[in-house]
Every structure is written in structure tokens, then in C-alpha cells.
Amino acid sequence: MGRIGNKFEELRGKNEKALIVYLTAGDPSLDRTKELIFGLEKAGVDILEIGVPFSDPTADGPVIQAASQRALMTGTTLENVLNMVAEIRQTSQIPIVLFGYFNPIFAYGVDKFADAAKKAGVDGVLVVDLPPEEAGELRVFSDAAGIDFISLVAPTTDRDRLKIILRRATGFLYYISITGVTGSAAPKIEDIAREVSKIRKLTKMPIAVGFGISSPTQAKEIGTLADGVVIGSAVVKLIDENRNSSDLVKIVSDYTNEIKTVLHQTF
């Protein structure tokens, strides 16, 4: 079992839910991203999703799209991100998932990527444009490297499709709480409760819920239903709003710590 599985097992033993935070690598800079990651870890974040910037992030809403463009403008590349993860691994064992699209991985070289990601200390990958039918080109290498392939489940995923996804799912399931792009709408708790219940009948794998979650109240409600909560656009927006502040790390850390605090209260 890798860092991701160990983290969920550890949290389950403590009756806690995972706080998973997304941030775009290179926004506002890779050095600042690294500072933010260490701050988030101290604030209680359990798992990090590090977004690899891409020029056509079709699954992302305007907040993350803009962050991706800013990161590309600073020269952030997949190789830069892998080097940053390797630097983080010198002092931290926080589980890290690379979040992104297949094009940068394909351009880098799929086998080369899997090897470099393993050596850097990446624990999982979430490639939003690789459905199960097309994931084999990457998974033949990433699975062999022991890197979890995080699978997405949407409100529109029917039972038969869910069974296909679950056959090879590893790490945790990422349940998309709304139809649409990231940060585009607020999720409805009754819909999440219904769909997570359906998934629970078919698997014991940890379920994390993301898309549209921004407030402690939302996180607490969803934490009663899922094993983890993913905060993305809200953090990216906060980073952008305070990019020139000397208190950037503190502001973002305080926000995520507030979310983590309410997740302690979900049992």
C-alpha cells in the first residue's frame, strides 16, 4: 500500500475525513507553489493534487483555466513540476497526486513520465481526459511503477459504467459532485448523498467528493457522506487574489485549516 492508501487508513483509524487540496503548479511561481505546499501540509491538508498546467484544460472552469495560463506564461512545464515534487520529497511525505491532461504526458514520453514520476515521489495521477478504454497506454507504465491511477465518477455515470471503472480503480475514487466544469456551481447535498450511497454498494474504496466546494459548511456536510473532500477552485482563487501579499501562505493555510477543522466534526 502506498502513501495514499496509508493516509486513508490512518484517517479511518482516527475517525477523520481527508482534506484534499488542489493548486496549480507555477501559479504564481514554482517557488511560491512549493512554499504553499509546505504551508498546506502544516495546516492539516492530507493529500495534495498538483495541477500540471495545460493550454486547453477543458474540464476546468475559468478560475483554474486562468491559473493554468499564468503558470504556462512563467514557463512551468511537466518536467519542472516533477523536479519540484522531488524537492518536496526531501522533507515531506504528504501524498501527492498529479492532476492534468494526457497531452503533456504523451509529449514527455509515457514510459519516461512513469519512471520520472516514481523517482520524484509522485503517488498518483488523475488524467481527466483518459477514460478507462484509453487509459491503458499510460497505465501499463504507471501501474508497474506503483503509481495510483485516480478514477473519476460523475453524476451521469450509470451502474454498468461504474462497474467498469471500479475494476481497475486504485487509490481513491473522485466523485464529481456536479455536471460541468470545476468551480461552476454549488453541489446539492441530497444528490451527493444518493450517488455516494450507490457507489458504496459496489466498493469499499475511499470516495472523495470535489467540484464546487468552497465553504466550511459545505465541506462538513459532504464529509458526513464521503471519505474525503476536495477543494480546488476556491484555493486557486484565493492564491490569485493574494498573489502579491507577503502573507499569501498564511492566508491560504488559514483557509484550509478552517476546512480541516470542520472535517474533524463529521462523525
PAGU-233630 format. One record per residue (C-alpha): x, y, z. Coordinates in Angstrom, 1 decimal, always signed. Layout:
N
+--------+--------+--------+
|      u |      v |      w |
+--------+--------+--------+
|      X |      Y |      Z |
...
+--------+--------+--------+
REM end
This chain:
267
+--------+--------+--------+
|      u |      v |      w |
+--------+--------+--------+
|   +0.0 |   +0.0 |   +0.0 |
|   +1.3 |   +3.4 |   -0.9 |
|   +1.1 |   +6.8 |   +0.7 |
|   -2.5 |   +7.5 |   -0.5 |
|   -3.9 |   +4.2 |   +0.8 |
|   -1.9 |   +4.6 |   +4.1 |
|   -3.3 |   +8.1 |   +4.6 |
|   -7.0 |   +7.0 |   +4.2 |
|   -6.3 |   +4.0 |   +6.5 |
|   -4.7 |   +6.3 |   +9.1 |
|   -7.6 |   +8.8 |   +8.9 |
|  -10.2 |   +6.0 |   +9.2 |
|   -8.5 |   +4.8 |  +12.3 |
|   -8.8 |   +8.2 |  +13.8 |
|  -12.4 |   +8.8 |  +12.6 |
|  -11.3 |  +11.6 |  +10.4 |
|  -12.0 |  +12.6 |   +6.8 |
|   -9.4 |  +13.6 |   +4.2 |
|   -8.9 |  +17.1 |   +3.1 |
|   -7.6 |  +17.1 |   -0.4 |
|   -6.4 |  +20.4 |   -1.9 |
|   -5.7 |  +21.3 |   -5.5 |
|   -3.4 |  +24.0 |   -6.6 |
|   -1.9 |  +24.8 |  -10.0 |
|   +1.9 |  +24.3 |  -10.1 |
|   +3.6 |  +27.5 |  -11.2 |
|   +0.9 |  +30.0 |  -10.1 |
|   +2.2 |  +32.4 |   -9.1 |
|   +5.6 |  +30.7 |   -9.4 |
|   +7.1 |  +27.3 |   -8.7 |
|   +8.9 |  +28.6 |   -5.7 |
|   +5.7 |  +30.0 |   -4.3 |
|   +3.9 |  +26.8 |   -5.1 |
|   +6.5 |  +24.9 |   -3.0 |
|   +6.0 |  +27.3 |   -0.1 |
|   +2.3 |  +26.9 |   -0.3 |
|   +2.6 |  +23.1 |   -0.3 |
|   +4.6 |  +23.1 |   +2.9 |
|   +2.1 |  +25.6 |   +4.4 |
|   -0.8 |  +23.5 |   +3.4 |
|   +0.7 |  +20.4 |   +5.0 |
|   +1.3 |  +22.2 |   +8.3 |
|   -2.4 |  +23.4 |   +8.1 |
|   -3.6 |  +19.9 |   +8.1 |
|   -4.1 |  +19.1 |   +4.4 |
|   -3.9 |  +15.3 |   +4.0 |
|   -3.4 |  +14.9 |   +0.2 |
|   -2.3 |  +17.3 |   -2.5 |
|   -3.5 |  +17.5 |   -6.0 |
|   -0.9 |  +19.4 |   -8.0 |
|   -2.2 |  +20.6 |  -11.3 |
|   +0.1 |  +20.4 |  -14.3 |
|   -0.6 |  +23.5 |  -16.4 |
|   -2.0 |  +22.8 |  -19.9 |
|   -3.1 |  +25.1 |  -22.7 |
|   -6.5 |  +23.6 |  -23.2 |
|   -7.9 |  +22.5 |  -19.8 |
|  -11.4 |  +21.6 |  -20.9 |
|  -12.6 |  +20.1 |  -17.6 |
|  -11.6 |  +23.2 |  -15.7 |
|  -13.7 |  +26.3 |  -15.0 |
|  -12.4 |  +29.9 |  -15.6 |
|  -10.5 |  +30.2 |  -12.3 |
|   -8.3 |  +27.2 |  -12.9 |
|   -8.1 |  +27.9 |  -16.7 |
|   -6.7 |  +31.3 |  -15.9 |
|   -4.2 |  +29.9 |  -13.3 |
|   -3.0 |  +27.3 |  -15.9 |
|   -2.4 |  +30.1 |  -18.4 |
|   -0.5 |  +32.2 |  -15.9 |
|   +1.6 |  +29.2 |  -15.0 |
|   +2.4 |  +28.5 |  -18.6 |
|   +3.4 |  +32.1 |  -19.0 |
|   +6.0 |  +31.7 |  -16.3 |
|   +7.5 |  +28.7 |  -18.2 |
|   +6.1 |  +25.9 |  -16.0 |
|   +6.5 |  +22.5 |  -17.6 |
|   +5.8 |  +18.9 |  -16.6 |
|   +9.5 |  +18.4 |  -16.0 |
|   +9.6 |  +21.5 |  -13.8 |
|   +6.7 |  +20.0 |  -11.8 |
|   +8.4 |  +16.7 |  -11.4 |
|  +11.6 |  +18.4 |  -10.2 |
|   +9.6 |  +20.3 |   -7.7 |
|   +8.0 |  +17.2 |   -6.3 |
|  +11.4 |  +15.6 |   -5.9 |
|  +12.5 |  +18.6 |   -3.9 |
|   +9.4 |  +18.4 |   -1.7 |
|  +10.1 |  +14.7 |   -1.1 |
|  +13.4 |  +15.6 |   +0.6 |
|  +11.5 |  +16.8 |   +3.6 |
|   +7.8 |  +15.7 |   +3.2 |
|   +5.9 |  +12.5 |   +2.8 |
|   +2.5 |  +14.1 |   +2.1 |
|   +0.7 |  +12.1 |   -0.6 |
|   +0.9 |  +13.8 |   -4.0 |
|   -1.4 |  +13.3 |   -7.0 |
|   -0.5 |  +15.0 |  -10.3 |
|   -3.7 |  +16.3 |  -11.9 |
|   -3.9 |  +17.1 |  -15.5 |
|   -4.3 |  +16.1 |  -19.1 |
|   -2.7 |  +13.4 |  -21.3 |
|   -1.1 |  +15.7 |  -23.9 |
|   +1.8 |  +16.9 |  -21.7 |
|   +2.4 |  +13.3 |  -20.6 |
|   +2.3 |  +12.0 |  -24.1 |
|   +4.7 |  +14.7 |  -25.3 |
|   +7.1 |  +14.0 |  -22.5 |
|   +7.0 |  +10.2 |  -23.2 |
|   +4.6 |   +7.9 |  -21.3 |
|   +7.2 |   +5.4 |  -20.1 |
|   +9.7 |   +8.2 |  -19.3 |
|   +7.0 |  +10.0 |  -17.4 |
|   +6.1 |   +7.0 |  -15.3 |
|   +9.7 |   +6.4 |  -14.4 |
|  +10.4 |  +10.1 |  -13.6 |
|   +7.2 |  +10.4 |  -11.6 |
|   +8.1 |   +7.3 |   -9.5 |
|  +11.6 |   +8.6 |   -8.9 |
|  +10.3 |  +12.1 |   -7.9 |
|   +7.9 |  +10.6 |   -5.4 |
|   +4.5 |  +11.0 |   -7.1 |
|   +1.9 |   +8.8 |   -5.5 |
|   -1.0 |   +9.1 |   -8.0 |
|   -2.1 |  +10.6 |  -11.3 |
|   -5.5 |  +11.9 |  -12.3 |
|   -5.7 |  +12.4 |  -16.0 |
|   -9.1 |  +13.8 |  -16.7 |
|   -9.2 |  +13.1 |  -20.5 |
|   -8.2 |   +9.4 |  -20.2 |
|  -11.4 |   +7.2 |  -19.7 |
|  -10.9 |   +3.6 |  -18.9 |
|  -10.9 |   +2.5 |  -22.5 |
|   -8.0 |   +4.8 |  -23.3 |
|   -6.0 |   +4.6 |  -20.1 |
|   -4.0 |   +1.5 |  -20.9 |
|   -1.4 |   +3.5 |  -22.8 |
|   -0.4 |   +5.2 |  -19.6 |
|   -1.4 |   +2.6 |  -17.0 |
|   +0.9 |   -0.1 |  -18.5 |
|   +3.7 |   +2.0 |  -17.2 |
|   +2.2 |   +3.9 |  -14.2 |
|   +0.7 |   +0.7 |  -12.7 |
|   +4.1 |   -1.0 |  -13.0 |
|   +5.7 |   +1.9 |  -11.2 |
|   +3.2 |   +1.6 |   -8.3 |
|   +1.5 |   +4.9 |   -9.1 |
|   -2.2 |   +5.0 |   -8.3 |
|   -4.5 |   +5.9 |  -11.2 |
|   -7.3 |   +8.0 |   -9.7 |
|  -10.6 |   +7.4 |  -11.4 |
|  -13.4 |  +10.0 |  -11.9 |
|  -17.1 |   +9.1 |  -11.3 |
|  -19.7 |  +11.6 |  -12.5 |
|  -23.4 |  +12.1 |  -11.6 |
|  -24.1 |  +10.8 |  -15.1 |
|  -22.2 |   +7.5 |  -14.6 |
|  -24.6 |   +4.6 |  -14.7 |
|  -24.2 |   +1.4 |  -12.8 |
|  -22.7 |   -0.6 |  -15.7 |
|  -20.2 |   +2.1 |  -16.4 |
|  -19.3 |   +2.4 |  -12.7 |
|  -18.6 |   -1.3 |  -12.6 |
|  -16.1 |   -0.9 |  -15.5 |
|  -14.4 |   +2.0 |  -13.7 |
|  -14.2 |   +0.1 |  -10.4 |
|  -12.5 |   -3.0 |  -11.9 |
|   -9.2 |   -1.1 |  -12.1 |
|   -9.6 |   +1.8 |   -9.8 |
|   -6.8 |   +2.5 |   -7.4 |
|   -6.0 |   +5.0 |   -4.7 |
|   -9.4 |   +6.6 |   -4.2 |
|  -12.5 |   +7.4 |   -6.3 |
|  -13.0 |  +11.1 |   -7.2 |
|  -16.8 |  +11.7 |   -7.3 |
|  -17.6 |  +14.8 |   -9.3 |
|  -20.4 |  +16.5 |   -7.4 |
|  -21.8 |  +18.4 |  -10.3 |
|  -22.1 |  +18.2 |  -14.1 |
|  -20.0 |  +20.8 |  -15.8 |
|  -16.5 |  +22.2 |  -15.1 |
|  -14.7 |  +22.9 |  -11.9 |
|  -16.0 |  +25.8 |   -9.7 |
|  -19.0 |  +26.3 |  -11.9 |
|  -21.8 |  +25.6 |   -9.4 |
|  -22.6 |  +24.6 |   -5.9 |
|  -23.2 |  +20.9 |   -5.3 |
|  -26.6 |  +19.7 |   -3.9 |
|  -26.1 |  +17.6 |   -0.7 |
|  -29.1 |  +15.4 |   -1.4 |
|  -27.8 |  +14.5 |   -4.9 |
|  -24.3 |  +13.6 |   -3.4 |
|  -25.9 |  +11.5 |   -0.7 |
|  -27.9 |   +9.5 |   -3.2 |
|  -25.0 |   +8.9 |   -5.6 |
|  -22.3 |   +8.2 |   -3.0 |
|  -24.7 |   +5.6 |   -1.5 |
|  -24.9 |   +3.9 |   -4.8 |
|  -21.2 |   +3.8 |   -5.2 |
|  -20.8 |   +2.4 |   -1.6 |
|  -22.9 |   -0.6 |   -2.5 |
|  -20.3 |   -1.6 |   -5.1 |
|  -16.9 |   -0.8 |   -3.5 |
|  -15.1 |   -0.2 |   -0.2 |
|  -12.6 |   +2.1 |   -1.9 |
|  -12.3 |   +5.6 |   -0.4 |
|  -14.6 |   +8.2 |   -2.1 |
|  -13.6 |  +11.8 |   -2.3 |
|  -16.1 |  +14.4 |   -3.4 |
|  -15.0 |  +17.5 |   -5.3 |
|  -16.1 |  +20.3 |   -7.7 |
|  -17.9 |  +23.4 |   -6.4 |
|  -17.0 |  +23.0 |   -2.7 |
|  -15.7 |  +26.2 |   -1.1 |
|  -17.1 |  +26.8 |   +2.4 |
|  -16.6 |  +25.0 |   +5.7 |
|  -20.4 |  +24.4 |   +5.9 |
|  -20.3 |  +22.5 |   +2.5 |
|  -17.2 |  +20.6 |   +3.5 |
|  -18.8 |  +19.5 |   +6.8 |
|  -22.0 |  +18.3 |   +5.1 |
|  -20.2 |  +16.4 |   +2.4 |
|  -17.7 |  +15.0 |   +5.0 |
|  -20.6 |  +13.1 |   +6.6 |
|  -21.1 |  +11.2 |   +3.4 |
|  -17.7 |  +10.8 |   +1.9 |
|  -14.2 |   +9.7 |   +3.0 |
|  -12.6 |  +13.0 |   +1.7 |
|  -13.4 |  +16.4 |   +0.4 |
|  -11.6 |  +18.1 |   -2.5 |
|  -11.1 |  +21.9 |   -2.5 |
|   -9.8 |  +23.3 |   -5.8 |
|  -11.1 |  +26.5 |   -7.4 |
|  -11.6 |  +28.2 |   -4.1 |
|   -7.9 |  +27.8 |   -3.2 |
|   -6.7 |  +28.8 |   -6.6 |
|   -8.9 |  +31.9 |   -6.5 |
|   -7.6 |  +32.8 |   -3.0 |
|   -4.0 |  +32.4 |   -4.3 |
|   -4.7 |  +34.7 |   -7.2 |
|   -6.3 |  +37.3 |   -5.1 |
|   -3.4 |  +37.4 |   -2.7 |
|   -0.5 |  +36.6 |   -5.1 |
|   +1.4 |  +39.8 |   -4.2 |
|   +0.8 |  +39.6 |   -0.5 |
|   +3.7 |  +38.6 |   +1.8 |
|   +1.0 |  +36.8 |   +3.8 |
|   -0.1 |  +34.5 |   +0.9 |
|   +0.9 |  +31.3 |   +2.5 |
|   -0.7 |  +32.2 |   +5.9 |
|   -3.9 |  +33.3 |   +4.2 |
|   -4.3 |  +30.1 |   +2.2 |
|   -3.2 |  +27.9 |   +5.1 |
|   -5.7 |  +29.6 |   +7.5 |
|   -8.5 |  +28.9 |   +5.0 |
|   -7.6 |  +25.3 |   +4.6 |
|   -7.1 |  +24.8 |   +8.3 |
|  -10.7 |  +26.0 |   +8.8 |
|  -11.9 |  +23.4 |   +6.4 |
|   -9.9 |  +20.7 |   +8.1 |
|  -11.2 |  +21.7 |  +11.5 |
|  -14.8 |  +21.1 |  +10.5 |
|  -13.9 |  +17.8 |   +8.9 |
|  -12.9 |  +16.6 |  +12.4 |
|  -16.6 |  +17.2 |  +13.4 |
|  -18.3 |  +15.0 |  +10.7 |
|  -18.7 |  +11.9 |  +12.9 |
+--------+--------+--------+
REM end
